[in-house]
């Protein structure tokens, strides 16, 4: 009989820990949180110190029953959930449930936490249990109560004032504001013209470029030369002064050191995995969880990385010792600094985890365990492993040279830069990526020919080039996570869920891996920033996170903090419910009259986004797209006439987008889709007469149906394949892709469960 019962969150973690603890321990999983607030109004009671009403999470009820049953046979209960406030809350909720069921009588209960799932860490934690931390529990209670009260008060208001199904959140709303404000900044951006002036130079048969830095004794800035006239004048002045040659005026040689980046935190691993691997924040955390909980390395299950929710950049002393010995053995003593490299966190509240994200042992080299890992596990583990080792290697040493070249006299100077890597140091293993590619990197690794003061080099030509300033880039996942961290919005463990929520609510969409706010997202943000400005203010949100961290450290009491938040917030919600009309939110008046009835026009929010409509609706039904010119002539389809009446066919706009219609409307109502359905070449398996066509639903979703519709109504959501099912002989298979299972060939018949994995071109390229 097992003397001790250990509870963790996941079965994978339970499996690994069981191997480390032996036969005297039974290890079970809670499968995450075991209870949550009632999903209805009144679950948090502000009138009674924010008392909370909980219910058991239905899907985890059987796991709680299993824990209660096993606990009857045990003397000790160890709560071993994650070492942060969410993990503390899971343990506390389970403890409360077991106490209510009278299952803890005569049981010793201990809270154990470890930052890595290794035999040493797990056994050490079990040998030194502690009490549940009231401070961490109270911080999570406050966080959950805040999110509930904001959601259950603001979301219904959005339903009334904008449309049903919307939601507002304490951290998602400021994150949405970031994306919307960036988009507005891009839209309002006015390009400014400027010209660069480079010299193409040759010395010792090597051609290189030099950038103009001084013109007529004045330093050249970005907008010194801002039109073609000035550019031509400058080119003429320099060409005349140079007369085909430049003189070396000054040579500066320096040796520069570059230090490695700190080991990963949750934020930086999400950013770097996005830049280097193309992972979403959610995917990064999912794969990291697998590496943390344990991988089977040929008979032995090993947790490969330390806990992945952390904002600390510290490394344990024993880890530093192992890493330094590894560097010395693998890369040589000359790549090892005299002392371990220490890093300072940029986050003032980095206290919830003990260490940065690192391999549990640097001796698990990625190449050696690659066969035991999935492709994504290997790529992320290799990234973490390289970053960790590189952070303790010697700096990179660069020789840089800057040469000033005079055109006629030192009044006109060009500068050429070059550098060479003398000793790569950590760069031989790992180099951090950047969010957006920067310009002017041409001279980063350029080697210039030997030159000394007084040398004369050949001027091949002057190269004036016109440029225009560019707007700031839209946020990528990496740059958004970085911005959230800088503003103090949310915490490392919440970045992935913030991004997912914005996408699921259709407040933002992705274009070329960049966030663009939808029309609904803009309206929601406009409403919140105009009527609840303090609650989507970046400083307010960051201050609230600071308060939660202070509660977790025992420096603040959570109930007074909640009272200070709730009273003014609740009063504001009630005021806006009465004082704001729906049209004030969804209508934006424009200075234009309706061409149909003479009434006023407004930008309005419809089911498919914003449009311009008449305020006299429903008496007047005039509408057009926001970006459509009111005076523009309709676009006529060349070479075609209406098959019903012979009039011109034109491109028209309806509630479901563009379509082809008769110019004789309303006398003739002929219409057809703008895009002809694509023929897949796969015969319909039901009627065996028509082919399957690729179509788009009114909501923009792709589906495939028989070309003989409505005579044949057979349709599927997934791409048809001209292959018979080997299991049930249905004449057609489909290609289905999911996040969990990847791309598969599946049978569309409901009573057939045939599926077969398929390797896509993208997956092949990544191998």
Residue pairs with C-beta under 8 A, 6 or more apart in sequence:
1 73
2 23
2 24
2 25
2 26
2 70
2 73
2 74
3 24
3 25
3 74
3 75
3 76
4 21
4 24
4 25
4 26
4 74
4 75
4 76
4 77
4 78
4 126
5 25
5 26
5 27
5 28
5 67
5 70
5 71
5 74
5 76
5 77
5 78
6 14
6 17
6 21
6 25
6 26
6 27
6 28
6 78
6 80
6 112
6 126
7 27
7 28
7 29
7 30
7 67
7 77
7 78
7 79
7 80
7 81
7 91
7 94
8 14
8 17
8 27
8 28
8 29
8 30
8 80
8 81
9 29
9 30
9 31
9 32
9 81
9 82
9 87
9 90
10 29
10 31
10 32
10 289
10 293
11 29
11 31
12 290
12 293
12 294
13 29
13 117
13 292
13 293
13 294
14 27
14 28
14 29
15 27
15 294
15 301
16 117
16 293
16 294
16 301
16 302
16 303
17 27
17 80
17 117
17 122
18 25
18 26
18 27
19 300
19 301
20 117
20 118
20 119
20 122
20 123
21 27
21 122
21 123
21 126
25 126
26 70
26 73
26 74
28 63
28 66
28 67
28 70
29 63
30 60
30 63
30 64
30 67
30 81
30 90
30 94
31 59
31 60
31 63
32 57
32 60
32 90
33 57
33 60
33 89
33 90
33 93
34 56
34 57
34 60
34 63
34 64
34 90
34 93
34 94
34 97
35 54
35 55
35 56
35 57
35 93
35 97
36 54
36 55
36 57
37 43
37 44
37 52
37 53
37 54
37 55
37 144
37 148
38 53
38 54
38 55
41 152
42 53
43 52
43 53
43 54
43 148
43 152
44 50
44 51
44 52
44 53
44 145
44 148
44 149
45 51
45 52
45 53
46 149
46 562
46 563
46 566
46 570
49 559
50 141
50 145
50 559
50 562
50 566
52 141
52 144
52 145
54 93
56 64
56 97
64 94
64 97
67 94
67 98
68 98
68 101
68 103
71 77
71 98
71 103
71 104
71 107
72 103
74 107
75 107
75 108
76 107
76 108
76 109
76 110
77 98
77 104
77 107
77 108
77 109
77 110
78 109
78 110
78 111
78 112
78 126
78 129
79 91
79 94
79 95
79 109
79 110
79 111
79 112
79 132
80 112
80 113
80 114
80 125
80 126
81 87
81 88
81 90
81 91
81 113
82 90
82 113
82 307
82 309
83 113
83 114
83 115
83 307
83 352
83 353
83 354
84 136
84 307
84 309
84 352
84 353
84 493
85 136
85 137
85 139
85 140
85 143
85 352
85 552
86 140
86 493
87 113
88 111
88 132
88 133
88 136
88 137
88 140
89 136
89 137
89 140
89 141
89 144
91 111
91 132
92 132
92 137
95 104
95 109
95 132
98 104
110 126
110 129
110 130
110 131
111 129
111 130
111 131
111 132
111 133
112 125
112 126
112 128
112 129
112 130
113 125
113 130
114 121
114 122
114 124
114 125
115 121
115 306
115 307
115 353
115 354
115 355
116 292
116 303
116 305
116 306
116 307
116 355
116 360
117 292
117 293
117 294
117 302
117 303
117 360
118 302
118 303
118 360
118 361
121 360
135 551
135 552
135 553
135 554
136 552
138 551
138 552
138 557
138 558
139 548
139 549
139 551
139 552
139 558
141 558
142 547
142 548
142 551
142 558
142 561
142 562
143 548
145 562
146 170
146 544
146 562
146 565
147 169
147 170
149 566
149 569
150 168
150 169
150 170
150 535
150 569
151 167
151 168
151 169
151 170
153 569
153 570
153 573
154 167
154 168
154 173
154 528
154 532
154 573
155 166
155 167
155 168
157 168
157 573
157 576
157 577
158 166
158 167
158 168
158 524
158 527
159 165
159 166
160 577
160 582
161 527
161 580
161 581
161 582
161 584
161 585
161 586
162 520
162 523
162 524
162 527
162 582
162 585
162 586
162 605
163 520
163 605
166 505
166 520
166 524
167 501
167 505
168 524
168 528
169 501
170 535
170 541
170 544
171 489
171 490
171 494
171 498
171 541
172 498
172 501
172 502
172 505
172 507
173 524
173 525
173 528
173 535
173 536
174 487
174 489
174 536
174 537
174 538
174 541
175 480
175 484
175 489
175 490
175 498
175 499
175 502
176 502
176 507
176 508
176 517
176 521
176 524
176 525
177 525
177 528
177 529
177 536
177 538
178 475
178 480
178 483
178 484
178 487
178 489
179 474
179 475
179 480
179 502
179 508
179 515
179 516
179 517
179 521
180 517
180 521
180 522
180 525
182 472
182 474
182 475
183 474
183 516
183 517
183 522
185 471
185 472
186 471
186 472
186 474
189 470
189 471
189 472
191 468
191 469
191 470
192 223
192 226
192 468
192 469
193 226
193 227
193 466
193 467
193 468
194 222
194 223
194 225
194 226
194 467
194 468
194 469
195 225
195 226
195 227
195 228
195 230
195 231
195 234
195 464
195 465
195 466
195 467
196 211
196 212
196 225
196 464
196 465
196 467
197 211
197 212
197 215
197 220
197 225
197 231
197 234
197 235
197 238
197 462
197 463
197 464
197 465
198 209
198 210
198 211
198 212
198 414
198 462
198 463
198 465
199 209
199 210
199 212
199 238
199 242
199 246
199 405
199 407
199 414
199 459
199 461
199 462
199 463
200 207
200 209
200 459
200 460
200 461
200 462
200 463
201 207
201 208
201 209
201 210
201 246
201 405
201 414
201 416
201 457
201 458
201 459
201 460
202 457
202 458
202 460
203 449
203 451
203 455
203 457
203 458
204 449
204 450
206 448
206 449
207 460
208 416
208 418
208 446
208 448
208 449
209 416
209 442
209 463
210 246
210 403
210 405
210 414
210 415
210 416
211 414
211 415
211 416
212 220
212 234
212 238
212 412
212 413
212 414
213 219
213 220
213 404
213 413
213 414
213 415
214 220
214 410
214 411
214 412
214 413
215 224
215 225
215 234
215 237
215 238
215 411
215 412
216 237
216 411
216 412
217 411
218 224
224 230
225 231
225 234
225 464
228 466
231 464
231 466
232 464
234 464
235 462
235 464
237 412
238 407
238 412
238 462
239 462
240 408
241 407
241 408
241 409
241 412
242 407
242 408
242 412
242 459
242 462
243 408
244 458
244 459
245 456
245 457
245 458
245 459
246 405
246 406
246 407
246 414
246 456
246 457
246 459
247 405
247 406
247 454
247 455
247 456
247 457
248 403
248 404
248 405
248 406
248 451
248 452
248 453
248 454
248 455
248 456
248 457
249 404
249 405
249 406
249 410
249 413
249 453
250 403
250 404
250 453
251 401
251 402
251 403
251 404
251 451
251 452
251 453
252 401
252 402
252 403
253 399
253 400
253 401
254 399
254 400
254 401
254 402
255 397
255 398
255 399
255 400
255 422
256 397
256 398
256 399
256 400
256 419
257 395
257 396
257 397
257 398
258 395
258 396
258 398
258 425
258 427
259 341
259 395
259 426
260 341
260 390
260 391
260 392
260 393
260 395
260 425
260 426
260 430
261 268
261 387
261 390
261 391
261 432
262 268
262 313
262 343
262 356
262 391
263 313
263 315
263 343
263 356
263 357
263 358
263 387
263 388
263 391
264 272
264 356
264 357
264 358
264 384
264 387
264 388
265 310
265 311
265 312
265 313
265 345
265 347
265 350
265 356
265 357
265 492
266 285
266 308
266 309
266 310
266 311
266 357
266 492
266 493
266 495
267 311
267 481
267 482
267 484
267 485
267 492
267 495
269 284
269 288
269 308
269 357
269 383
269 384
270 281
270 284
270 285
270 477
270 478
270 481
270 495
270 496
271 435
271 477
271 478
271 479
271 481
271 482
272 383
272 387
272 432
272 433
272 478
273 279
273 283
273 284
273 380
273 383
274 280
274 281
274 284
274 476
274 477
274 478
274 481
275 433
275 434
275 435
275 478
276 383
276 433
277 379
277 380
277 383
278 513
279 287
279 376
279 380
280 477
280 496
280 499
281 477
281 481
281 495
281 496
281 499
282 496
282 497
282 499
282 500
283 376
283 739
284 380
284 496
285 308
285 496
287 376
287 377
287 380
288 305
288 308
288 357
288 380
288 384
289 308
290 377
291 303
291 304
291 305
291 308
291 377
291 380
291 381
291 384
292 303
292 304
292 305
292 306
292 307
292 308
293 303
294 301
294 302
294 303
294 304
295 301
295 302
295 303
295 304
295 369
295 372
295 373
295 377
296 372
297 364
297 369
297 372
298 372
302 360
302 364
303 360
304 359
304 360
304 364
304 369
304 381
305 357
305 358
305 359
305 360
305 381
305 384
306 355
306 356
306 357
306 358
306 359
306 360
307 353
307 355
307 357
308 357
309 352
309 353
309 492
309 493
310 350
310 352
310 353
310 354
310 355
310 356
310 357
310 492
311 345
311 347
311 349
311 350
311 352
311 353
311 491
311 492
312 345
312 350
312 351
312 353
312 354
312 355
312 356
313 343
313 344
313 345
313 350
313 356
314 343
314 345
314 354
314 355
314 356
315 323
315 340
315 355
315 356
315 358
315 388
315 391
315 392
316 354
316 355
319 355
319 358
319 362
320 340
320 392
322 361
322 362
322 363
323 362
323 388
323 389
323 392
324 336
324 340
324 392
326 362
326 363
326 389
327 335
327 336
327 389
327 392
327 393
328 336
331 393
331 428
331 429
334 394
335 393
335 394
335 425
335 426
335 428
336 392
336 393
336 394
337 392
337 393
337 394
337 395
340 392
341 391
341 392
343 356
343 391
347 485
349 545
349 546
349 549
351 549
351 552
351 553
352 491
352 552
356 388
357 384
358 384
358 388
359 381
359 384
359 385
359 388
362 385
362 388
362 389
364 385
365 385
366 378
366 381
366 382
366 385
366 386
369 381
370 378
373 381
375 763
375 766
375 767
386 429
386 430
387 430
387 432
389 429
389 430
390 426
390 429
390 430
391 426
393 425
393 426
393 429
394 423
394 425
394 426
395 425
395 426
396 421
396 423
396 424
396 425
396 426
396 427
397 421
397 422
397 423
397 425
398 419
398 420
398 421
398 422
399 419
399 420
399 422
400 417
400 418
400 419
401 417
401 418
401 419
401 448
402 415
402 416
402 417
403 415
403 416
403 417
403 418
403 448
403 451
404 410
404 413
404 414
404 415
405 413
405 414
405 415
405 416
405 457
406 412
406 413
407 413
407 414
407 459
416 443
416 448
417 443
417 446
417 448
418 443
418 446
418 447
418 448
419 443
419 444
419 445
419 446
420 445
420 447
421 427
421 445
435 476
435 478
435 479
435 482
436 473
436 476
436 479
451 457
473 479
473 514
474 511
474 514
474 515
474 516
475 483
475 514
475 515
476 513
476 514
476 515
477 499
477 513
480 499
480 515
481 495
481 499
484 490
484 495
484 498
485 492
485 495
487 538
487 541
487 542
488 538
488 541
488 542
488 543
488 545
488 546
489 498
489 538
489 541
489 542
489 545
490 498
490 545
491 545
502 508
502 515
502 521
503 509
503 510
505 521
506 518
506 520
506 521
507 517
507 518
507 520
507 521
507 524
507 525
508 515
508 516
508 517
508 518
508 521
509 515
509 516
509 518
510 516
517 525
518 609
519 605
519 609
519 610
520 605
520 609
522 610
523 585
523 586
523 605
523 610
525 536
526 585
527 585
528 535
528 536
529 536
531 572
531 576
531 580
532 572
532 576
534 540
535 569
544 565
547 556
547 561
550 556
551 557
551 558
551 561
586 604
586 605
587 602
587 603
587 604
587 615
588 602
588 603
588 604
589 600
589 601
589 602
590 601
590 602
590 603
590 612
592 600
592 601
592 612
592 630
593 599
593 600
593 601
594 600
594 601
594 614
594 615
594 616
594 620
594 622
595 622
595 630
596 614
596 620
596 621
596 622
597 614
597 616
597 619
597 620
597 622
599 614
599 615
599 616
599 620
600 614
600 615
601 612
601 613
601 614
601 615
601 622
602 612
602 613
602 615
603 610
603 611
603 612
603 626
604 610
604 611
604 612
604 613
606 613
606 655
607 655
608 655
608 656
608 657
610 626
611 623
611 624
611 625
611 626
612 623
612 624
612 625
612 626
612 628
613 622
613 623
614 620
614 621
614 622
614 623
623 653
624 630
624 653
625 653
628 653
634 650
634 651
634 652
634 663
635 650
635 651
636 648
636 649
636 650
636 663
637 648
637 649
637 650
637 651
637 660
640 649
641 647
641 648
641 649
642 648
642 649
642 662
642 663
642 664
642 668
642 670
643 670
644 662
644 668
644 670
645 662
645 664
645 667
645 668
645 670
647 662
647 663
647 664
647 668
648 662
648 663
649 660
649 661
649 662
649 663
649 670
650 660
650 661
650 662
650 663
651 658
651 659
651 660
651 661
651 674
652 658
652 659
652 660
652 661
652 665
652 671
653 659
656 698
657 674
658 674
659 671
659 672
659 673
659 674
660 671
660 672
660 673
660 674
661 670
661 671
662 668
662 669
662 670
662 671
675 696
677 693
677 694
677 695
677 707
678 693
678 694
679 691
679 693
679 694
679 707
680 691
680 692
680 693
680 694
680 704
680 719
680 720
681 691
681 722
682 691
682 692
682 720
682 721
682 722
682 732
683 690
683 691
683 692
683 722
683 731
683 732
684 690
684 691
684 692
684 706
684 707
684 708
684 712
684 714
685 714
685 730
685 731
685 732
686 706
686 712
686 714
687 706
687 708
687 711
687 712
687 714
688 731
689 708
689 712
690 706
690 707
690 708
690 712
691 706
691 707
692 704
692 705
692 706
692 707
692 716
692 720
692 732
693 704
693 705
693 706
693 707
694 702
694 704
694 719
695 702
695 703
695 704
695 705
696 702
696 703
697 703
701 717
702 717
703 715
703 716
703 717
704 715
704 716
704 717
704 718
704 719
704 720
705 713
705 714
705 715
705 716
706 712
706 713
706 714
706 715
709 715
716 734
716 748
718 734
718 735
718 736
718 746
718 748
719 734
719 735
720 732
720 733
720 734
721 732
721 733
721 734
721 735
721 745
722 732
723 732
723 733
723 745
724 730
724 731
724 732
724 733
725 732
725 733
725 747
725 749
725 752
725 754
726 754
727 747
727 752
727 753
727 754
728 747
728 749
728 751
728 752
728 754
730 747
730 748
730 749
730 752
732 748
733 745
733 746
733 747
733 748
733 754
734 745
734 746
734 747
734 748
735 743
735 744
735 745
735 746
735 758
736 743
736 744
736 745
736 746
736 755
737 743
737 744
737 760
738 744
741 755
741 757
742 757
742 758
742 760
742 763
743 757
743 758
743 759
743 760
743 763
744 755
744 756
744 757
744 758
745 755
745 756
745 758
746 754
746 755
746 756
747 753
747 754
747 755
